[in-house]
Amino acid sequence: MDGAATDDSGSLTARQRRALTTVRSDRVIIATLAGAGLVVSFMQTLVIPIYPRLPGLLDAQPADVSWVLTATLLSAVISTPISGRLGDMFGKRRILLLLLAILVGGSIICAISSTLIPLVIGRAFQGIGIGVVPLGISILRDVIHPRNLGGAVALVSATLGVGGAVGLPLAATIAEFADWHWLFVLATALGLVAIVAVAMVIPVSTLRTGGAFDYPGAVGLAIGLFGIIMAVSKGAEWGWLSPLTLTLLLGGVLVLIGWGVFELRSKNPLIDLRVASRRAVLLTNLASIAVGFAFFVVNASLPLVLEAPVATGYGLGLPLILASLCLMPLGLVMFFMSPVAARLSAARGARTSLILGSAIVAAGFILAIFFLDQVWHVILVSTITGIGVGFAYAAMPTLIMQSVPPHETAAANGLNSVMRTLGSTFSATLVGVILATHVVVTDGGEVPTREGFGWVFVMGATVVLIGLMISLFIPQRVQRYDTSSIPVQREP
């Protein structure tokens, strides 16, 4: 996919050298990677409009249908750090194209599925595609002029929110007026467009690390993350003290401890834990858990408020399409604030952007505790938190890339993406627990209470403020590594 293979010495072929003489516009490269990120982000929210109907559509039990979401989460968490390492070793563009191809394959499987198991398999393949975003950010470091790098990173990072915010109303409309399989036909088409665009625009990756791939490390990381994610995501369903939940949780933790010892002794580790334990990298990853946690609090809570029946006393009774339109500001402000966040990071440092973003999110959550009774209240809370998440998402990849050597960019960004996903997983579990314990019976069924949503936002504000405190200890001055641009950038 990266063109002709390199020769035995590892140098570029004549074809690849000719490709590198083509001067590509930074804007075109940024737009292409941002577009790929939007496609991948859209996949994550694709099934939300049809999820309540899936048991009937697939003739399956509701508990089994939850695997449609769980499989995507598991594959994303496990594959992202692995694909990052592969990108550092064999070329980020090549692995990015491979991820997009897997995503398209998963979309095709879903499009022709009529039963649960094929749909779960297809969604697992789609989840692997989430690694496109951290790989795209890493490519920017290699090919974009340093003057444009901050804004480019902020924009591509923001696609994680923009794709879902814009894609959800589109998916809801298709689900409302067409057969649900057309959702995955659209996903297939978008994935193919992204593959063609990346293949035509993104240059061959020339910065690669040597050594052999750490297969034992990849297996150990996959097993450890699988155990923890399964225990956290299914604990409420299986019982938190059930033997299965405890075995998965404790087993996952023990495997990761053993994995860490192995990685420290490995000549070619999957993730260089010595670099990952540097103060700037470690604290940024810990703060990323809080940001991922906060992002899911918004995505999990506000739709319920908008769609809940008016009889609940707090619900606004909107249909899914209108509710998703009300949540669009969350993603749109992330997009429009990305250049502002980049300029702040350039002037005051990415640490400042992360601190400011966390503070804005906390303010939005505190507002939601008291004001969540009208549609404009929800839109305001969504907008404020979108601004904060946008600043934070722009800052985190920049802090990581400033603190790791160029040949470990993709692996380090992949690990940071995993931290955000872990935060979202913990958030999903705790939000579910709080809302399940604060219910009222309405029309013969149980629905969350307004007090329950208040406690959800109290929890969210608390976690974000803890993340803010962690961010204060990120060093203002760290060992900075220059970008390793290949000769395709256009000088200003």
Number of C-alpha atoms within 10 A of each C-alpha: 13 18 13 11 13 14 10 7 6 11 12 17 14 12 12 19 12 10 14 18 11 12 12 18 15 20 12 13 23 26 17 23 29 26 20 28 30 27 29 30 26 25 27 23 19 22 21 15 22 17 15 12 13 20 18 10 14 15 13 14 12 14 9 12 21 16 20 21 18 20 21 23 26 22 20 23 27 23 21 29 28 25 26 29 30 22 27 27 22 18 23 31 25 20 23 29 20 17 26 28 20 20 29 26 18 26 29 21 22 28 21 15 18 14 15 21 17 17 24 24 20 27 29 25 26 31 30 26 33 30 29 31 28 29 31 26 28 28 30 26 25 26 26 28 22 18 11 16 22 26 21 28 30 30 29 28 28 31 29 25 27 28 26 27 26 22 24 27 23 19 26 26 17 19 20 14 8 11 9 19 18 16 23 24 18 16 25 24 14 19 24 16 16 25 19 12 18 21 19 10 16 23 27 22 21 21 20 17 17 12 10 11 16 18 12 15 21 19 13 20 25 21 19 23 23 21 23 22 23 20 24 23 22 18 19 17 12 13 13 15 11 12 11 15 23 18 15 22 23 15 19 24 17 14 19 21 15 14 19 19 12 15 21 14 9 15 12 16 21 22 25 18 15 9 16 20 12 14 15 24 24 17 20 26 29 18 32 28 25 28 32 25 27 30 24 20 23 25 18 17 17 22 19 19 26 27 18 19 17 13 11 19 11 19 23 22 17 19 12 20 19 15 24 26 17 23 27 23 23 29 26 21 22 32 24 15 20 28 20 17 30 26 16 19 23 16 10 12 17 27 25 22 27 31 24 21 28 32 21 21 31 25 18 24 28 18 18 24 18 11 15 23 16 13 15 12 15 24 21 20 24 25 23 24 29 31 28 30 30 36 32 33 30 31 29 26 28 22 23 22 23 20 22 24 17 22 19 23 27 32 27 32 29 29 22 27 26 24 23 24 24 23 23 24 22 19 28 19 15 20 22 17 14 18 20 16 11 16 16 15 11 12 10 7 8 13 20 23 20 21 14 20 24 20 16 26 24 17 20 28 26 17 22 30 21 15 25 21 14 17 24 15 13 20 13 12 11 14 11 12 12 14 18 19 18 17 16 20 18 13 10 6
